[in-house]
């Protein structure tokens, strides 16, 4: 388990944001049924629209200074990694451009697996999930392997236990797909702390603690 966790964290921390550059371009196809968002509007401003405004003492935006665009240096570094470092690997993690694979793994809780592969918790329609649509896109690189490692009920705290069933299930899913942890080079992570009972600063500290535990 420790070897798997270290392999995933080591590879994904370097490459998670850059896999799409040379591997997969998935056009977003408009859904037939469009949700009526007017029925769910809470009147709250999304964090990416905060700009320089503060929420719980923290600035909005996806990046520093209220911005939503990747800093140029960060973007350039990601493109460089995608162009020069991500290559098909064999089961042992060695470059094999003929039969090797590049594994893109999802990690997270129920929301993550529903969006990634299993479909929403009402219709369970996998045809609207990312993996189904990506795997049927003719522009997908044939050496890309998309694996759903996200699991329902497994919030952030569950992933800190390297000996828990959560990571064992990831191994099983990788094996079922015919790949290994050595071939995982990108990770899509969507997580949260289930049933939070404290304010944002306390939650932020707990997330930092989880990050330290998973290094």
C-alpha positions as CSV (number, residue, x, y, z in Angstrom):
1,X,0.0,0.0,0.0
2,X,2.8,2.5,0.9
3,X,4.5,1.9,-2.4
4,X,1.3,2.5,-4.3
5,X,0.5,5.7,-2.3
6,X,4.0,7.1,-2.8
7,X,4.0,6.3,-6.5
8,X,0.7,8.0,-7.0
9,X,1.5,11.1,-5.0
10,X,5.0,11.4,-6.5
11,X,3.8,11.2,-10.1
12,X,0.4,13.0,-9.7
13,X,1.8,16.0,-7.8
14,X,4.1,16.8,-10.7
15,X,1.7,16.0,-13.6
16,X,-1.9,16.3,-12.5
17,X,-2.7,19.5,-14.3
18,X,-0.9,18.8,-17.6
19,X,-2.0,15.4,-18.9
20,X,-4.3,16.8,-21.5
21,X,-1.6,18.6,-23.5
22,X,-0.6,15.6,-25.6
23,X,-3.1,13.0,-24.6
24,X,-6.7,13.9,-24.8
25,X,-8.8,16.7,-26.1
26,X,-12.4,16.0,-25.2
27,X,-14.9,18.4,-26.6
28,X,-17.7,19.2,-24.2
29,X,-20.9,18.1,-25.8
30,X,-24.1,19.9,-24.7
31,X,-26.4,17.7,-22.7
32,X,-29.8,17.0,-24.1
33,X,-31.5,18.0,-20.8
34,X,-30.4,21.2,-19.3
35,X,-30.8,21.8,-15.5
36,X,-33.0,24.7,-14.4
37,X,-30.5,26.5,-12.2
38,X,-33.0,29.1,-11.2
39,X,-34.5,26.6,-8.8
40,X,-31.3,26.0,-6.9
41,X,-29.9,29.5,-6.8
42,X,-29.0,30.4,-3.2
43,X,-27.9,33.9,-4.0
44,X,-24.3,33.2,-2.9
45,X,-21.4,34.4,-5.0
46,X,-19.1,31.7,-6.4
47,X,-15.6,32.0,-5.2
48,X,-14.1,32.4,-8.7
49,X,-16.3,35.6,-9.0
50,X,-15.1,37.2,-5.7
51,X,-12.1,38.9,-7.3
52,X,-10.5,40.9,-4.5
53,X,-13.4,40.5,-2.1
54,X,-12.9,38.3,0.9
55,X,-14.7,35.2,2.1
56,X,-14.0,34.2,5.7
57,X,-10.9,36.4,5.5
58,X,-9.6,34.8,2.4
59,X,-9.4,36.3,-1.1
60,X,-11.5,34.8,-3.9
61,X,-10.4,33.4,-7.2
62,X,-8.7,30.2,-8.2
63,X,-5.2,31.6,-8.0
64,X,-3.5,34.3,-5.9
65,X,-4.6,38.0,-6.0
66,X,-8.2,37.0,-6.9
67,X,-7.3,35.7,-10.3
68,X,-8.7,32.8,-12.2
69,X,-6.0,32.3,-14.8
70,X,-3.0,30.1,-14.3
71,X,0.2,32.2,-13.7
72,X,2.3,32.1,-16.9
73,X,5.3,30.5,-15.3
74,X,3.0,27.8,-13.8
75,X,1.4,27.1,-17.1
76,X,4.7,27.0,-19.0
77,X,6.1,24.5,-16.5
78,X,3.0,22.3,-16.9
79,X,3.2,22.3,-20.6
80,X,6.9,21.4,-20.4
81,X,6.2,18.4,-18.2
82,X,3.5,17.2,-20.5
83,X,5.6,17.6,-23.6
84,X,8.9,16.1,-22.2
85,X,8.2,13.9,-19.3
86,X,4.9,12.0,-19.7
87,X,5.5,8.9,-21.8
88,X,3.8,5.5,-22.0
89,X,5.2,3.2,-19.3
90,X,5.1,-0.6,-18.9
91,X,3.9,-2.3,-15.7
92,X,7.3,-1.7,-14.0
93,X,7.3,2.0,-14.8
94,X,9.8,1.9,-17.7
95,X,9.3,3.8,-20.9
96,X,7.7,1.7,-23.6
97,X,6.4,3.7,-26.5
98,X,5.0,0.6,-28.2
99,X,2.7,-1.1,-25.7
100,X,3.0,1.1,-22.6
101,X,0.2,3.1,-21.0
102,X,-0.3,6.5,-19.4
103,X,-2.8,6.1,-16.6
104,X,-5.1,8.9,-15.6
105,X,-6.6,8.1,-12.2
106,X,-9.5,9.7,-10.3
107,X,-9.4,10.0,-6.5
108,X,-12.1,11.2,-4.3
109,X,-15.5,10.6,-2.8
110,X,-19.0,10.0,-4.2
111,X,-19.2,13.3,-6.2
112,X,-15.9,12.4,-7.8
113,X,-16.9,8.9,-9.0
114,X,-20.3,10.1,-10.2
115,X,-18.8,12.8,-12.4
116,X,-15.9,10.6,-13.5
117,X,-17.5,7.2,-14.3
118,X,-20.5,5.9,-12.4
119,X,-23.1,8.6,-13.3
120,X,-25.2,10.6,-10.9
121,X,-26.8,9.0,-7.8
122,X,-30.3,9.3,-9.3
123,X,-30.1,8.0,-12.9
124,X,-26.7,6.2,-12.7
125,X,-26.3,7.1,-16.3
126,X,-22.7,6.4,-17.1
127,X,-23.1,7.8,-20.6
128,X,-23.0,11.3,-19.2
129,X,-19.9,10.7,-17.1
130,X,-16.4,11.8,-18.2
131,X,-14.8,8.3,-18.6
132,X,-17.5,7.0,-20.9
133,X,-17.5,10.0,-23.1
134,X,-13.7,10.3,-23.2
135,X,-13.1,6.7,-24.1
136,X,-15.4,7.1,-27.1
137,X,-13.8,10.2,-28.4
138,X,-11.8,9.5,-31.5
139,X,-9.2,12.0,-30.5
140,X,-8.3,10.1,-27.3
141,X,-4.7,8.8,-27.4
142,X,-5.0,4.9,-27.6
143,X,-2.3,4.6,-24.9
144,X,-4.2,6.6,-22.4
145,X,-6.0,4.5,-19.7
146,X,-8.6,6.2,-17.6
147,X,-9.3,4.5,-14.3
148,X,-11.9,5.5,-11.7
149,X,-10.3,5.2,-8.2
150,X,-12.9,7.5,-6.5
151,X,-15.3,5.8,-4.1
152,X,-18.5,6.7,-2.5
153,X,-18.4,7.6,1.2
154,X,-14.6,8.1,1.2
155,X,-14.0,11.7,2.2
156,X,-10.6,13.2,2.7
157,X,-10.0,11.6,6.1
158,X,-10.4,8.1,4.6
159,X,-7.6,8.7,2.1
160,X,-5.0,9.4,4.9
161,X,-5.1,5.8,6.1
162,X,-2.7,4.0,3.8
163,X,-3.7,0.6,5.3
164,X,-7.4,1.2,4.8
165,X,-9.7,-0.4,2.3
166,X,-9.8,2.8,0.2
167,X,-6.3,2.3,-1.2
168,X,-6.8,-1.5,-1.5
169,X,-9.8,-0.8,-3.8
170,X,-7.6,1.5,-5.9
171,X,-5.2,-1.4,-6.4
172,X,-8.0,-3.7,-7.4
173,X,-9.4,-1.2,-9.9
174,X,-6.0,-0.6,-11.5
175,X,-5.4,-4.4,-11.7
176,X,-8.9,-4.9,-13.3
177,X,-8.0,-2.3,-15.9
178,X,-4.8,-4.2,-16.7
179,X,-2.4,-1.5,-15.4
180,X,-0.3,-0.8,-12.3
181,X,0.5,2.1,-9.9
182,X,3.8,2.5,-11.8
183,X,1.9,3.6,-14.8
184,X,-0.2,6.3,-13.1
185,X,1.1,9.7,-14.2
186,X,-1.8,12.0,-13.7
187,X,-4.5,12.2,-11.1
188,X,-7.8,14.1,-10.9
189,X,-8.6,14.8,-7.3
190,X,-12.0,16.0,-5.9
191,X,-12.3,15.8,-2.2
192,X,-13.9,17.4,0.9
193,X,-14.3,16.7,4.6
194,X,-17.7,15.0,5.2
195,X,-20.1,16.8,7.5
196,X,-17.8,19.7,8.5
197,X,-18.7,21.3,11.8
198,X,-16.1,24.1,12.0
199,X,-15.4,27.4,10.1
200,X,-13.1,27.7,7.1
201,X,-9.8,28.4,8.9
202,X,-10.1,25.2,11.0
203,X,-11.0,23.2,7.9
204,X,-8.0,24.6,6.1
205,X,-5.7,23.5,8.9
206,X,-7.2,20.0,8.8
207,X,-6.6,19.8,5.0
208,X,-3.0,20.9,5.4
209,X,-2.6,18.1,8.0
210,X,-4.0,15.6,5.5
211,X,-1.6,16.9,2.8
212,X,1.3,16.3,5.2
213,X,0.2,12.8,6.0
214,X,-0.1,11.8,2.3
215,X,3.3,13.0,1.2
